Amino acid sequence: MLRSNTHPNCHLQRSWNKNGEAVFEFVLIEKTNINELIVTEQEWINKLKSFTCGFNQTPLARSTKGRTLSENTKEKISIWQKGRKTSEATKDRMHEARAFVEGRGKSKYKGLSYVAKKKLWEVRIMPQRGKPAIYLGAFKDEKEAAKNYDYHAINFYGKDCFLNFPQLDYSNFKPKKSLI
């Protein structure tokens, strides 16, 4: 991609174009197991300070957190995302990838987050952008928490809102009591 001037990292691409291929050296610095890849990558990002003193665009391995996008880029992403559906397989892969990032406990279901200290799934609903989330409770079972989110989402947003389990009939659903 660098040779064809199509690399997604524009900082690296500009340096390549300005200084030429001869000043770059690509070296394998460590072999690792696929399951430890992100952890190992993060260790090297930290050790080499490649975010602040190199070509890494983000401070975290496999994450765009910390990266600033232009308004033009945000608009292009917004247009591209409209109407897209995420497959269950993709949701599962995203859920597994999040597990590698230390301190994160997001669910593949909307409205849930895992609190490791409590060993519970907390449920929250967003009234609108910029407003604080409404706490709906905490549950041991992730799917049960997701169904409770769906029940409250229907009551809050209406029948046509996004649901974790759209195939379920919530008309006779009795929400479980929160453990907290």
C-alpha positions in Angstrom: 0.0 0.0 0.0 2.9 2.4 0.8 4.4 1.7 -2.7 1.0 2.4 -4.4 0.4 5.5 -2.3 -2.8 4.0 -0.7 -1.8 3.3 2.9 -4.6 4.3 5.4 -2.1 5.8 7.8 -1.6 9.2 6.1 1.2 10.2 8.5 3.2 7.1 7.5 2.3 7.5 3.8 3.5 11.1 3.8 6.8 10.2 5.4 7.2 7.4 2.9 6.5 9.7 0.0 8.8 12.4 1.4 11.8 10.3 2.5 11.6 7.3 0.2 11.5 3.6 0.8 15.3 3.4 1.5 14.9 5.0 5.0 12.4 2.5 6.2 13.1 -0.9 7.6 10.5 -3.5 8.4 11.6 -6.0 11.0 9.8 -8.9 12.9 10.5 -8.0 16.6 8.5 -10.8 18.3 6.6 -13.9 17.4 3.5 -14.4 19.5 0.4 -16.6 19.8 -2.7 -15.2 18.1 -4.5 -15.1 21.5 -1.8 -12.9 22.9 -1.4 -10.7 19.8 -3.2 -7.6 21.1 -1.5 -7.7 24.5 1.9 -8.1 22.9 1.2 -5.3 20.4 0.2 -3.0 23.3 3.4 -3.8 25.2 5.4 -2.8 22.1 3.4 0.4 21.6 4.1 1.3 25.2 7.8 0.3 25.1 8.6 2.1 21.9 6.3 5.0 22.5 5.1 4.6 19.0 2.0 6.7 19.5 3.8 9.8 20.6 7.1 9.2 18.8 6.2 7.0 15.9 3.5 6.2 13.4 0.8 4.6 15.5 -2.4 6.6 15.1 -3.9 5.5 18.4 -2.4 4.8 21.9 -4.2 1.5 22.1 -3.7 -1.7 20.2 -6.7 -2.6 18.0 -8.6 0.6 19.1 -9.3 3.9 17.6 -9.7 5.5 21.0 -7.7 8.7 21.2 -7.8 9.3 17.5 -9.3 12.6 16.3 -11.3 12.6 13.1 -12.1 15.7 10.9 -15.7 16.8 10.5 -15.5 15.7 6.8 -14.3 12.2 7.8 -17.1 12.0 10.4 -19.7 12.9 7.8 -18.4 10.3 5.3 -18.5 7.6 8.0 -22.0 8.6 9.0 -23.2 8.4 5.4 -21.5 5.0 4.9 -23.0 3.6 8.2 -26.7 4.6 7.5 -28.8 1.6 6.9 -26.1 -1.0 7.5 -27.0 -4.1 9.4 -24.5 -5.9 11.7 -24.6 -9.7 11.5 -24.7 -11.9 14.6 -21.3 -13.3 13.7 -19.8 -9.8 13.5 -21.4 -8.8 16.8 -19.8 -12.0 18.4 -16.4 -11.1 17.0 -16.7 -7.5 18.2 -17.7 -8.8 21.7 -14.7 -11.1 21.8 -12.3 -8.4 20.7 -13.6 -6.1 23.5 -12.7 -8.7 26.0 -9.0 -8.2 25.2 -9.1 -4.6 26.2 -8.5 -4.4 29.9 -11.1 -2.7 32.0 -13.9 -2.9 29.4 -17.0 -4.9 30.0 -19.3 -4.1 27.1 -21.9 -6.6 26.0 -22.8 -7.6 22.5 -26.3 -6.5 23.5 -27.5 -2.9 23.5 -27.8 -1.1 26.8 -25.6 -3.4 28.9 -22.2 -3.2 30.5 -20.4 -5.7 32.8 -19.2 -4.5 36.2 -16.4 -7.0 37.1 -16.3 -6.0 40.8 -20.0 -6.8 41.3 -20.0 -9.6 38.7 -23.2 -8.2 37.3 -24.6 -6.8 34.0 -25.9 -3.3 34.5 -28.7 -2.0 32.2 -29.0 1.6 31.2 -31.1 3.4 28.6 -30.2 6.7 26.9 -33.0 9.2 26.8 -31.3 11.3 24.1 -27.8 12.3 23.0 -26.0 14.5 25.5 -28.4 13.5 28.4 -27.3 11.1 31.2 -28.3 7.5 30.9 -31.2 6.2 33.1 -30.1 3.2 35.3 -32.5 0.3 35.0 -30.8 -2.2 37.3 -28.2 -5.0 37.5 -28.5 -8.7 36.6 -26.4 -11.8 36.8 -27.5 -13.2 33.4 -26.5 -11.2 30.3 -29.5 -12.3 28.2 -32.0 -11.6 31.0 -30.5 -8.1 31.3 -30.8 -7.6 27.5 -34.5 -8.7 27.6 -35.1 -6.2 30.5 -33.5 -3.5 28.3 -35.8 -4.4 25.4 -38.9 -4.2 27.6 -38.0 -0.7 28.9 -36.8 0.4 25.4 -40.3 -0.4 24.0 -41.9 1.6 26.8 -39.5 4.5 26.4 -38.9 4.7 22.6 -42.0 2.9 21.2 -42.5 -0.4 19.3 -40.2 0.5 16.3 -37.0 0.9 18.3 -33.9 -1.2 18.2 -34.3 -4.4 20.2 -31.8 -7.1 21.2 -34.4 -9.8 20.6 -36.9 -8.4 18.1 -38.5 -11.8 17.5 -39.8 -12.0 21.2 -43.2 -10.8 22.1 -42.9 -8.4 25.1 -46.6 -7.8 25.6 -46.7 -10.4 28.4 -43.1 -10.0 29.6 -42.6 -9.3 33.3 -39.3 -7.5 33.9 -37.1 -9.1 36.5 -36.3 -7.2 39.7 -32.8 -5.7 39.8 -30.3 -7.4 42.1 -29.3 -4.0 43.4 
